Amino acid sequence: MTAGLTVAVASGKGGTGKTTVSANLACVAAEAGKKVCYVDCDVEEPNGHLFLKPGLERRRKVYVPVPSVDVEKCTACGACRDICQYSAIAAIGSEVITFEKMCHGCGGCRLVCPSGAITERGREVGAVEEGRAGRVAFVQGRLNVGEAMSPPLIKAVRSSVPENSLAVVDAPPGTSCPVITAVRGADFVILVTEPTPFGINDLGLAIDMVKELGIPHAVVVNRSVPGNSLAEDFCGQRGVRILAEIPDDRRVAEAYSRGELAYSAVPAFREYFEDLLTSVEKEARR
Amino acid sequence: MKEIVVISGKGGTGKTSLAASMAVLAGRAVVADCDVDAADLHLVLDPQIREKEDFSGGKGARILSGKCSGCGKCYELCRFDAVFKNEGHPPYLIDPVACEGCGVCSHFCPEKAVEFVPVVNGQLFVSETRYGPMVHARLGIAEENSGKLVSLVRGRAKTIAEKENFPYIITDGPPGIGCPVIASITGADAVLIVTEPTVSGEHDMERVADLAAYFKIPAFLCINKYDLNPGISRDIETKARDRGICVVGKVRYDRAVTDAQLERIPVVLFEGGVAVAGDITEAWNSLIKHLSQ
């Protein structure tokens, strides 16, 4: 068995095909006999399960630490309020009020409290669910509705990946904290784009992000259209390699709408993902 | 004045294309782009920037090499794995990307060797477009606090709308259901959920509808590319009805939407987009009719 490899799939713009690429890639890898785990880090809107249809075997709630104030010990000195950068704790008169959803769980208030009035307890933010979809190991996070902060849950998902697997991480869209948490520590990032002004603009932002993080990366152009060279031109300018161009095909879009893998609907697409797997492994182990 | 926020749960369902067209159809509206970490609305509305200001969403920590004694207190206390051991001097360093800006390291450093200062992590723009004023922003690369920047964009849009008596604020929201989405919708008059008839679109629409209900914001639904899978479109309509969400429109799958984007104009103004423009106009008219009731 080869050592583990973590490949994250990100995009900047939503709806470019992250889940399509991740799910199809994980499945061709499993069919090639690899130990593979599909890791859904889009905890706000996890969709991979709709395509892989895993049996979920374990569910583990994820908690973040929040302060709990013992009114008997509290002297209302205000030190907790002063250290908190997130307005999660207020001292009004002799009363200390906490706003748990604002809390980032840094622990500063507990450390700074001179009377030992603050302890921490866990607040549930979501769950990590694990199971199997045939030969593909499956992990996803599911953020509770109304919860603002997804990074702690994304971290919990990332740490649930079985050892020595090829982990295919399906990242959330965007370029800020949730995506960074999802791709941090990955060996390689696949940036999925589409040849439209929105797709290319957001690809530029995503390239800047992975460069900032110092992770090797390359591009997959999805819904590629003959005669449209927006993505090729842009990647040429930015000096980023294109690993695959997946053609625009209404049959694939319809298969996607039903929750089917691209290559189950159109067998000719299998080759795109097999080739992509080969190039990604080669690039990532360089 | 009504503030309408376009959201979707799932990315890529057509929020920005729809918001751009709504800005045209509204006649007089302030437009706000709250998808601050992957803003695209400017690509079709072509804003001329009038005002620009730096945004600081919080503070960041930095170790001053002259003062650090290498005791490791910061390393021990940081819960965000932002402090790491350095081979050279200073003996510890802080990764600005991982730093959550809590200030614990700075507060507890016995040598006062950790500087904790405001960081600029984005820019806010107030611009003019052919269709009205536009407020937008750009979050710095790999930055956090997008929720704060979203609140700033909305606040500025509201000030302009109130001062100049605009009847609508049309806000292009971010995907997902987390921090920036919550910051985009709290206190708005209505959300317009744009979905598509795919298993993902349906699943994500339900999560974002739950979110709107959680914050008690009236929600309306538009099914984009409804003819891609008519069966799922019907399921989505039923689910919306069961939740008391009004389906204001169904927009056909039309290559003209992408072509208009390539031409960088709102699809309702695109020559080849007459049919799809009709669908969008119907959706907009139905939405404002419901909002005025």
Interface residues (C-beta under 8 A of the other chain):
Chain A: G12 K13 G14 G15 T16 T19 D42 E44 E45 N47 L50 F51 I83 Q85 Y86 H104 G105 C106 G107 G108 L111 V112 L143 V145 G146 E147 A148 M149 S150 P172 P173 G174 T175 S176 C177 P178 I180 R184 T196 P197 F198 N201 D202 L205 D208 M209 E212 L213 A253 E254 Y256 S257 R258 G259
Chain B: S8 G9 K10 G11 G12 T13 T16 D37 A38 D40 L43 V44 G58 K59 L77 R79 F80 V97 A98 E100 G101 C102 G103 V104 H107 F108 L139 I141 A142 E143 E144 S146 G147 P174 P175 G176 I177 G178 C179 P180 V181 I182 A183 E196 P197 T198 V199 S200 G201 H203 D204 R207 V208 D210 L211 Y214 F215 L228 N229 I232 T258 Q261 L262 R264
